[in-house]
Structures are given as C-alpha cells and as structure tokens.
Amino acid sequence: MTAWDRSTWSGKSVTVAGLGTFGGQVTAAKFFARLGAKVTVTDKKPREALEVSLNELDGLDIRYVLGSHDEADFTAADLIVASPAIPENSKYLQLASSAGVPVTHEMDIVFQLLRAGVVAVTGSNGKSTTTALLAHILGKCLAASGRKVWLGGNIGKSLLLDAASIPPTDVVVLELSSFQLEDLGTLRLSPHGAVVTNLTPNHLDRHVTFEAYTQAKRNITRFQSSSDFLVLNADDPALKGWEKTEAKVLYFGKFSPQSREGVYFSGRSLVFVSNGSSAPVDVPKGWRLRGEHNLANLAAACAAAAPVGVSLADALSAAEDFRSLPHRLEYCATARGVEFYNDSIATTPESAEVGLDSFTQPIVLIAGGYDKGVDLSQFARKAARRVKALVAIGKTGDAIAAAARSENADLKILRPTAFHEAILAAYAEAAPGDVVLMSPACASYDMFNNFQERGDIFRKTAGDLACQ
C-alpha cells in the first residue's frame, strides 16, 4: 500500500486532474502541496468557472493548466489524482496508464489513511438524507462516550486532511457515489458498515448499462467480512442476491409479518424486528420531513445505528430535531399563498416521482435538464396525471413534454428557455394553496455547474417573489 507522507512525495510531480467545485479535488491539491509535491492542477473548464475552488488554493505553490489538458501532465507525472467524474476510459487517464503513471482518487487515499470504522451509504435515491441523518443520530448518541462522528464523501467536507489523525474509536459516515465505489473496487476495500437505500438505473451516460452501474455500487459490500454489517432495502427487488455476503445483514422498509431482522416503518411508528420479536416505537412529533420515502430513510439510518450500539428509541429521539437538507424537498418560501419547494437533488425520474408523491396539494411542476440517458417517459406520464401544469426545461424538456402530452392531452405544458423564466411561469400558473415544485428528474449540467446552483437560484427567486 502506498505511503502517503512527506518522505514519499516531497519533490514528486502530482497532477490533480479535474478541479471542479465540490471540494474533494481542492483538498487533494492542498494535501499534496503540504507534502512538498510539485502539484499541477488541470481542468478543461476555464479559470472563471473555477473561481471559488481556485480561491481556496490561493497562496499555495501550485501550477495551473486550465481550459484544456496537456498530455505531458498525465504521462510525465509520478501520480495522477483524478476526479471521480473523469471516466476510466478517458483519453488522458489511458495515456497515464500507457506511460505507467499510477492513477488514484481522493476517496481512495482517505480509505487508506483511516483507522476509524467507516459506515458508508450509497443508492440511487435517498442516500444524502440517509447519510446526514445517520451522522446526526450517531453524533448525538455517541457524544456522551466521547466518540466523535465525522461526515464526508459526497456530503460534507473532504476528510483527506483529517483522515490520518481521526482516532480509531471515532466513527466516519460517508456518502459514496457509484463513481467513488467503482474506484474503491480496484483497491478491494469496503467499509465496515454499508447501507444501500435502493437501486434504479442512473448515470448510464457514464456506466452505459444498468449492470455496470450495479457492479460499481456492489463494491460497497463486495469486500466485507464477517465482522462487518450491511443494511439493505427489503422492498427493492433490484437488491435481491445482495444478502449473499459474509457481513451481517439487516433490512429496512415497510413492516410486514414476514419482515427479516432490521428496522421497518408502519404508519407513524418504527419497528425493530429481531429474533422473531418486534418492538414498535413512535416517530417523534418533531419529525418534519415530508413523505413516506423519508420514513424509509429514517428506518435505514436507525438500522445502521443499531450495530454501532444505538437503540431504536435513542435513535428516534436523536432524529427528532433533524431537518431536511438543502435541495431535498426543501421549503423555500410562500408567495401569494403558493408554496415553493426545491427538490434539485432529484436527478433521477424515480426520485422526482417520490417528490410528486409527497404532496396532496395541486402541483405546478418544473422538470427537465441534462440527459443522462435514462428513460423519462414513465415519470412524465405520472406527472401528467398528477400535476395541474408542467414547465419543461433543459435538453430533456421536449421529451418530457411529449411523453406527458401523450398521457394527458389537456395538460398545460410550458417550454421556457431560461430557468428564471421557468420559475416565473410556474408561479403564474399556481393559485393560492398550490405548490410550485422543482423536482427535475434530470441532472443540471446543461444549464448549471451542479444541482446546488440550480437549487440556489430557485430558492432565491422564490424568496424574491415572497417579498414582492
């Protein structure tokens, strides 16, 4: 295993490929600069698009190649630290491989440095809320024993600068994407605890097939041992066969008499099933997250907390003051009696359908965006039956509009070209008591840098309308 210390990397050439705006690559650049490496940061995006990330690196001795890549930075380096967004078949990573230059990733290094136990969450939908909720529960329940909980991965900050100093008695909670898990598979590493919220087709623009996407996700449990644990969604047929693992398996989902060991929801209660017996505990009155899917997220977090030593009653008590994450069915404002909800994280049709199911009020829906290669027709037809008006945006807007029209010829469909215009159009269609829901079912890259930027603009516009 590679040694990640100054004696190994001082004076060596390290290329950080793909700076981006999420923070992991920024931290990787800081990490190797502090080890005395000759760091080159390269990104195809121009400097102005990376200003926030570049500001964080201000003052460090780093060479920048922006707006394009130089092949020599990949063939003459001692190491490439690639963004997980860069596919393995990238021309530049292939050049590095041919030149014998090793390629690693920020999360790979974090895993190699950590001595603390890791509980990681993945899935196609719900993983961010489940991850944050689990960290919240463990943080409150373990504090009395002096154990600290660290939150990282796709949510929170990069843990790369802290990983080596985190005590073995602490707990690290990570959200891991299929891209990150694809990379960890090459290291034959899986976390001590794994949670899989669900599995539906996603990122087929990268993985091409659902099978390849599934195989990447399965690395979260592939290398677990009998001392580890795995939490699976009992209601997801796509996870059938995942229980064939050396790890201890727990489940979550809707309660039934045949429920296997785990945590399940039934109405406003959660039930811990173990050794054939069950003990229901009411969801606390302070629980504010909308929708049945968030009860499933709560059950998943409680199931994952159990092997760490947290009882269901204590977990639910700790969860009472948890609030929805930004961009996840986030209430933004009320204007003229119209409520605005930002669900920008809903970048799959399945997650957007969950958003639709979370309201009983009439909905004016904003949907569409970057085309990831998934089938949007079922979502569009459901939207056509459920909403009072559809505002279709982005590259997939025409396809969503056409599928919705085939289901409901009378549905009012608007097709604005600008996002701000889309929000105003949705507001104009809504009446007092309605909901304007931005649940796109698609990624944001055709119009924005990321889903956060899309959600931030929606939130600000909603707030401006409320102040008029």
C-alpha positions as CSV (number, residue, x, y, z in Angstrom):
1,M,0.0,0.0,0.0
2,T,1.3,3.5,-0.9
3,A,2.7,5.6,1.9
4,W,1.0,9.0,2.0
5,D,3.7,11.0,3.7
6,R,6.2,13.8,3.1
7,S,9.2,11.4,2.8
8,T,7.5,9.7,-0.1
9,W,6.0,12.6,-2.0
10,S,8.3,15.6,-1.4
11,G,9.6,16.8,-4.8
12,K,7.4,14.3,-6.8
13,S,5.2,15.5,-9.6
14,V,1.5,15.1,-8.8
15,T,-1.3,16.0,-11.3
16,V,-4.7,16.8,-9.8
17,A,-7.0,16.2,-12.8
18,G,-10.4,17.9,-12.7
19,L,-10.6,20.6,-10.0
20,G,-14.3,21.0,-10.1
21,T,-16.4,22.8,-7.4
22,F,-17.3,20.0,-4.9
23,G,-14.1,20.3,-2.8
24,G,-12.5,16.9,-2.9
25,Q,-10.0,17.8,-5.6
26,V,-9.3,21.1,-3.9
27,T,-8.4,19.2,-0.7
28,A,-6.3,16.7,-2.7
29,A,-4.3,19.7,-4.1
30,K,-3.8,21.0,-0.6
31,F,-2.8,17.6,0.7
32,F,0.0,17.0,-1.8
33,A,1.2,20.6,-1.7
34,R,1.6,20.2,2.1
35,L,3.6,17.0,1.5
36,G,6.0,19.1,-0.7
37,A,5.0,17.6,-4.0
38,K,5.2,19.6,-7.3
39,V,1.4,19.9,-7.8
40,T,-0.2,20.6,-11.2
41,V,-4.0,21.3,-11.2
42,T,-5.6,20.9,-14.6
43,D,-9.2,21.3,-15.6
44,K,-10.9,21.7,-19.0
45,K,-13.1,24.4,-17.6
46,P,-11.7,28.0,-17.8
47,R,-10.4,29.9,-14.8
48,E,-13.6,32.0,-14.4
49,A,-15.7,28.8,-14.0
50,L,-13.5,27.6,-11.2
51,E,-13.0,30.8,-9.2
52,V,-14.4,29.5,-5.9
53,S,-12.1,26.5,-5.9
54,L,-9.1,28.5,-7.1
55,N,-9.6,31.0,-4.3
56,E,-9.3,28.2,-1.7
57,L,-5.9,27.3,-3.2
58,D,-4.6,30.9,-3.2
59,G,-1.1,31.2,-1.8
60,L,-0.1,27.5,-2.4
61,D,2.8,26.7,-4.7
62,I,0.6,25.1,-7.5
63,R,0.9,25.2,-11.3
64,Y,-2.3,25.5,-13.2
65,V,-3.3,24.3,-16.6
66,L,-6.9,25.5,-17.2
67,G,-9.3,25.5,-20.2
68,S,-7.6,22.4,-21.6
69,H,-5.3,19.5,-20.6
70,D,-1.6,19.0,-21.5
71,E,-0.8,15.4,-22.3
72,A,2.6,15.7,-20.6
73,D,0.9,16.4,-17.3
74,F,-0.5,12.8,-17.5
75,T,2.5,11.0,-19.0
76,A,5.4,12.6,-17.1
77,A,3.9,12.8,-13.6
78,D,4.6,10.5,-10.7
79,L,0.9,10.3,-9.8
80,I,-2.5,11.3,-11.1
81,V,-5.2,12.2,-8.6
82,A,-8.3,12.1,-10.8
83,S,-11.7,13.5,-10.1
84,P,-14.3,10.7,-9.8
85,A,-16.2,12.5,-12.6
86,I,-13.5,11.5,-15.1
87,P,-14.3,8.1,-16.5
88,E,-11.7,5.4,-16.5
89,N,-11.7,5.3,-20.4
90,S,-10.8,9.0,-20.5
91,K,-8.1,9.6,-23.2
92,Y,-5.9,11.3,-20.6
93,L,-6.1,8.5,-18.0
94,Q,-5.4,6.0,-20.7
95,L,-2.3,8.0,-21.6
96,A,-1.2,7.9,-18.0
97,S,-1.8,4.1,-17.8
98,S,0.2,3.5,-21.0
99,A,3.1,5.6,-19.5
100,G,3.0,3.6,-16.3
101,V,1.8,6.5,-14.2
102,P,-0.5,5.4,-11.3
103,V,-3.9,6.9,-11.0
104,T,-5.7,7.3,-7.7
105,H,-8.6,9.3,-6.3
106,E,-9.2,11.4,-3.2
107,M,-11.6,8.9,-1.6
108,D,-9.1,6.0,-2.2
109,I,-6.5,7.9,-0.2
110,V,-9.0,8.7,2.6
111,F,-9.8,5.0,2.9
112,Q,-6.2,4.0,3.1
113,L,-5.5,6.6,5.8
114,L,-8.5,6.0,8.0
115,R,-8.1,3.9,11.2
116,A,-11.6,4.6,12.4
117,G,-14.6,2.5,11.4
118,V,-16.5,3.6,8.3
119,V,-20.2,3.4,7.8
120,A,-20.9,4.3,4.1
121,V,-24.2,4.9,2.4
122,T,-25.0,4.5,-1.3
123,G,-28.0,4.1,-3.5
124,S,-29.7,5.8,-6.4
125,N,-32.1,7.9,-4.3
126,G,-32.2,9.0,-0.7
127,K,-28.5,8.4,0.1
128,S,-27.7,12.1,1.1
129,T,-30.6,12.4,3.5
130,T,-29.9,8.9,5.0
131,T,-26.2,9.7,5.3
132,A,-26.8,13.1,7.1
133,L,-29.5,11.5,9.3
134,L,-27.2,8.7,10.3
135,A,-24.4,11.1,11.2
136,H,-26.9,13.2,13.1
137,I,-28.2,10.3,15.1
138,L,-24.7,8.8,15.9
139,G,-23.3,12.2,16.7
140,K,-25.9,12.8,19.4
141,C,-26.0,9.3,20.8
142,L,-22.2,8.7,20.9
143,A,-21.2,12.1,22.3
144,A,-21.6,11.0,25.9
145,S,-19.0,8.3,25.4
146,G,-16.5,10.8,23.9
147,R,-16.7,9.3,20.4
148,K,-16.8,11.8,17.6
149,V,-18.7,11.3,14.3
150,W,-17.2,12.6,11.1
151,L,-19.3,13.2,8.0
152,G,-17.8,13.2,4.5
153,G,-17.8,11.7,1.0
154,N,-20.3,13.2,-1.4
155,I,-21.8,15.2,1.5
156,G,-20.0,17.5,3.9
157,K,-16.3,18.3,3.5
158,S,-13.5,16.1,2.3
159,L,-11.8,14.2,5.1
160,L,-8.5,13.9,3.4
161,L,-6.6,16.4,5.6
162,D,-8.1,14.9,8.8
163,A,-8.2,11.1,8.0
164,A,-4.8,10.1,9.4
165,S,-5.5,11.8,12.7
166,I,-9.0,10.5,13.3
167,P,-8.9,8.2,16.4
168,P,-9.8,4.6,15.8
169,T,-12.6,4.9,18.4
170,D,-14.4,7.6,16.3
171,V,-16.9,6.8,13.5
172,V,-16.8,8.1,10.0
173,V,-20.0,8.3,8.0
174,L,-19.6,8.7,4.2
175,E,-21.9,9.1,1.3
176,L,-20.4,7.2,-1.7
177,S,-21.4,7.5,-5.4
178,S,-21.1,4.8,-8.0
179,F,-18.0,6.7,-9.3
180,Q,-16.3,6.5,-6.0
181,L,-17.2,2.9,-5.4
182,E,-16.0,2.0,-8.9
183,D,-12.6,3.3,-7.9
184,L,-12.6,1.6,-4.4
185,G,-13.2,-1.7,-6.2
186,T,-9.7,-1.6,-7.6
187,L,-8.3,-1.4,-4.0
188,R,-10.5,-4.3,-2.9
189,L,-11.8,-2.2,0.0
190,S,-15.3,-2.0,1.5
191,P,-16.5,-0.1,4.6
192,H,-17.1,-1.7,8.0
193,G,-20.8,-0.8,7.7
194,A,-22.7,-0.4,4.4
195,V,-26.2,0.9,3.7
196,V,-27.9,0.6,0.3
197,T,-31.0,2.7,0.0
198,N,-32.2,1.4,-3.4
199,L,-31.0,0.7,-6.9
200,T,-32.5,2.1,-10.1
201,P,-30.9,3.0,-13.5
202,N,-28.7,6.1,-13.2
203,H,-25.6,7.6,-14.7
204,L,-25.9,5.5,-17.8
205,D,-24.1,8.2,-19.7
206,R,-21.0,7.0,-17.7
207,H,-21.7,3.3,-16.9
208,V,-23.6,2.6,-20.2
209,T,-25.5,-0.3,-18.7
210,F,-27.5,-0.9,-15.5
211,E,-25.5,-4.0,-14.9
212,A,-22.2,-2.0,-14.9
213,Y,-23.8,0.6,-12.6
214,T,-24.9,-2.1,-10.3
215,Q,-21.5,-3.7,-10.2
216,A,-19.9,-0.4,-9.2
217,K,-22.4,0.0,-6.4
218,R,-21.9,-3.5,-5.2
219,N,-18.3,-2.7,-4.3
220,I,-19.7,-1.2,-1.1
221,T,-20.2,-4.8,0.3
222,R,-18.1,-6.9,-2.1
223,F,-15.0,-7.0,0.2
224,Q,-16.8,-7.0,3.6
225,S,-16.0,-9.7,6.2
226,S,-18.0,-11.4,9.0
227,S,-17.2,-8.6,11.4
228,D,-18.9,-6.1,9.1
229,F,-22.6,-5.3,8.5
230,L,-24.8,-4.5,5.5
231,V,-28.2,-2.7,5.6
232,L,-30.4,-3.4,2.6
233,N,-33.8,-2.1,1.4
234,A,-36.2,-5.0,1.9
235,D,-38.7,-3.6,-0.6
236,D,-36.3,-3.3,-3.5
237,P,-36.2,-6.3,-5.8
238,A,-33.1,-4.9,-7.6
239,L,-31.1,-5.8,-4.4
240,K,-32.1,-9.5,-4.5
241,G,-28.9,-11.5,-4.0
242,W,-27.0,-8.8,-2.2
243,E,-27.7,-10.7,1.0
244,K,-25.2,-13.3,-0.1
245,T,-22.3,-11.8,1.8
246,E,-20.1,-12.6,4.7
247,A,-21.3,-9.5,6.5
248,K,-24.2,-9.5,9.0
249,V,-27.3,-8.3,7.0
250,L,-30.0,-6.1,8.4
251,Y,-33.0,-4.7,6.5
252,F,-35.3,-1.7,6.4
253,G,-38.6,-0.9,4.7
254,K,-42.3,-1.3,5.2
255,F,-43.3,-3.6,8.0
256,S,-44.9,-7.0,7.3
257,P,-45.3,-10.1,9.4
258,Q,-42.5,-11.7,7.3
259,S,-40.1,-8.9,7.9
260,R,-36.5,-10.1,8.5
261,E,-34.2,-8.6,11.1
262,G,-34.0,-4.9,10.8
263,V,-36.0,-1.6,11.2
264,Y,-39.3,-1.1,9.5
265,F,-42.0,1.6,9.4
266,S,-45.7,1.2,9.9
267,G,-47.8,4.3,9.9
268,R,-46.1,6.7,12.3
269,S,-44.2,4.0,14.1
270,L,-40.9,2.3,13.5
271,V,-40.4,-1.4,14.5
272,F,-37.2,-3.2,15.3
273,V,-37.5,-6.8,14.4
274,S,-35.0,-9.2,16.0
275,N,-35.2,-12.9,16.8
276,G,-38.8,-13.1,15.8
277,S,-40.0,-10.3,18.1
278,S,-40.8,-6.7,17.3
279,A,-41.0,-3.6,19.4
280,P,-42.7,-0.5,17.9
281,V,-41.5,3.0,18.8
282,D,-43.5,6.1,17.6
283,V,-41.8,8.6,15.3
284,P,-41.3,11.7,17.4
285,K,-43.7,14.6,17.0
286,G,-40.9,16.9,16.0
287,W,-40.1,14.9,12.8
288,R,-40.7,17.3,10.0
289,L,-39.5,15.5,6.8
290,R,-42.3,15.0,4.2
291,G,-43.2,11.8,2.6
292,E,-43.1,8.0,3.1
293,H,-39.7,7.9,1.5
294,N,-38.3,9.9,4.4
295,L,-39.7,7.3,6.8
296,A,-37.7,4.7,4.8
297,N,-34.6,6.9,5.1
298,L,-35.2,7.1,8.9
299,A,-35.6,3.3,9.1
300,A,-32.4,2.8,7.1
301,A,-30.5,5.2,9.4
302,C,-31.8,3.6,12.6
303,A,-31.0,0.1,11.2
304,A,-27.4,1.2,10.5
305,A,-27.1,2.8,14.0
306,A,-28.1,-0.5,15.7
307,P,-24.7,-2.3,15.1
308,V,-22.9,0.8,16.4
309,G,-24.8,0.3,19.7
310,V,-27.7,2.7,19.4
311,S,-31.2,1.5,20.3
312,L,-34.2,2.3,18.2
313,A,-35.7,4.5,20.9
314,D,-32.5,6.5,21.3
315,A,-32.1,6.8,17.5
316,L,-35.6,8.2,17.1
317,S,-35.2,10.6,20.0
318,A,-32.0,11.9,18.4
319,A,-33.7,12.3,15.0
320,E,-36.5,14.5,16.2
321,D,-34.7,17.8,15.5
322,F,-33.2,16.7,12.2
323,R,-34.2,19.0,9.3
324,S,-34.3,18.4,5.6
325,L,-31.1,19.0,3.7
326,P,-30.9,21.8,1.2
327,H,-32.3,20.9,-2.3
328,R,-34.2,17.9,-0.9
329,L,-37.9,18.8,-0.9
330,E,-36.7,22.0,0.8
331,Y,-39.4,24.5,1.7
332,C,-38.2,27.9,0.3
333,A,-41.0,30.5,0.6
334,T,-44.7,31.2,0.3
335,A,-45.8,33.9,-2.1
336,R,-49.4,34.8,-2.6
337,G,-50.4,31.6,-0.8
338,V,-48.2,29.5,-3.2
339,E,-45.6,27.3,-1.5
340,F,-42.2,26.8,-3.3
341,Y,-40.3,23.5,-2.8
342,N,-36.7,23.0,-4.0
343,D,-36.0,19.3,-4.9
344,S,-33.0,20.0,-7.1
345,I,-31.3,16.8,-5.8
346,A,-33.9,14.8,-7.7
347,T,-31.8,14.0,-10.6
348,T,-33.4,10.7,-11.4
349,P,-37.0,10.0,-12.5
350,E,-37.6,7.8,-9.5
351,S,-36.5,10.5,-7.0
352,A,-38.7,13.0,-8.8
353,E,-41.7,10.7,-8.6
354,V,-41.1,10.5,-4.9
355,G,-41.3,14.3,-4.8
356,L,-44.7,14.2,-6.6
357,D,-46.0,11.7,-4.1
358,S,-45.0,13.9,-1.1
359,F,-47.8,16.4,-1.6
360,T,-51.6,16.3,-1.5
361,Q,-52.0,19.9,-2.8
362,P,-52.2,20.8,-6.5
363,I,-48.7,20.9,-8.1
364,V,-47.1,23.1,-10.8
365,L,-44.0,21.1,-11.7
366,I,-40.7,22.3,-13.1
367,A,-38.8,19.3,-14.6
368,G,-36.1,18.6,-17.1
369,G,-32.4,19.2,-17.6
370,Y,-29.3,17.3,-18.7
371,D,-29.8,14.0,-20.5
372,K,-28.1,11.1,-18.6
373,G,-29.5,8.5,-20.9
374,V,-32.3,7.2,-18.7
375,D,-35.9,6.7,-19.7
376,L,-38.0,9.6,-18.5
377,S,-41.3,8.5,-20.1
378,Q,-42.8,6.8,-17.1
379,F,-42.1,9.8,-14.9
380,A,-43.5,12.2,-17.4
381,R,-46.7,10.2,-17.7
382,K,-47.1,10.1,-14.0
383,A,-46.5,13.8,-13.8
384,A,-49.2,14.3,-16.5
385,R,-51.7,12.5,-14.3
386,R,-50.7,14.3,-11.1
387,V,-49.9,18.0,-11.8
388,K,-52.1,20.9,-12.9
389,A,-49.3,22.3,-15.1
390,L,-45.9,21.3,-16.3
391,V,-43.0,23.6,-17.0
392,A,-40.4,21.6,-19.0
393,I,-36.9,22.8,-19.2
394,G,-33.4,21.9,-20.5
395,K,-32.3,19.3,-23.0
396,T,-34.8,16.7,-21.9
397,G,-37.7,19.2,-21.8
398,D,-39.0,18.2,-25.2
399,A,-39.0,14.5,-24.4
400,I,-40.7,15.1,-21.1
401,A,-43.3,17.4,-22.7
402,A,-44.1,14.9,-25.4
403,A,-44.5,11.9,-23.1
404,A,-46.7,14.0,-20.7
405,R,-48.8,15.2,-23.7
406,S,-49.3,11.6,-24.8
407,E,-50.8,10.8,-21.4
408,N,-52.9,13.9,-20.9
409,A,-53.7,15.9,-24.0
410,D,-55.3,18.6,-21.9
411,L,-52.4,19.3,-19.6
412,K,-51.0,22.8,-19.8
413,I,-47.3,22.5,-20.7
414,L,-44.9,25.4,-20.9
415,R,-41.5,25.3,-22.5
416,P,-39.4,28.4,-21.5
417,T,-35.8,28.5,-22.5
418,A,-34.4,30.3,-19.4
419,F,-34.6,28.9,-15.8
420,H,-35.7,32.2,-14.2
421,E,-38.4,32.4,-16.8
422,A,-39.5,28.9,-15.9
423,I,-39.9,29.8,-12.2
424,L,-42.0,32.9,-13.1
425,A,-44.1,30.9,-15.5
426,A,-44.8,28.2,-12.8
427,Y,-45.7,30.9,-10.3
428,A,-48.1,32.5,-12.8
429,E,-49.9,29.1,-13.2
430,A,-50.2,28.5,-9.5
431,A,-53.2,29.5,-7.3
432,P,-53.2,30.1,-3.6
433,G,-52.9,26.7,-1.8
434,D,-50.9,25.2,-4.7
435,V,-47.2,24.1,-4.7
436,V,-44.6,25.1,-7.2
437,L,-42.3,22.0,-7.1
438,M,-38.9,22.0,-8.8
439,S,-38.2,18.3,-9.0
440,P,-36.3,17.9,-12.3
441,A,-35.7,14.2,-12.7
442,C,-32.5,15.1,-14.5
443,A,-29.0,16.4,-13.8
444,S,-28.3,20.1,-14.1
445,Y,-25.2,20.2,-16.4
446,D,-26.9,21.5,-19.5
447,M,-27.7,24.8,-17.7
448,F,-25.7,24.9,-14.4
449,N,-22.5,23.8,-12.8
450,N,-24.3,21.5,-10.5
451,F,-27.6,20.8,-8.8
452,Q,-26.7,23.1,-5.9
453,E,-26.5,26.1,-8.2
454,R,-29.9,25.2,-9.8
455,G,-31.5,24.9,-6.3
456,D,-29.9,28.1,-5.0
457,I,-31.3,30.1,-7.9
458,F,-34.8,28.6,-7.4
459,R,-34.7,29.4,-3.7
460,K,-33.6,33.0,-4.2
461,T,-36.2,33.6,-6.9
462,A,-38.9,32.1,-4.6
463,G,-37.7,34.4,-1.8
464,D,-37.8,37.4,-4.1
465,L,-41.4,36.6,-5.1
466,A,-42.4,36.3,-1.5
467,C,-41.0,39.8,-0.8
468,Q,-43.0,41.5,-3.6
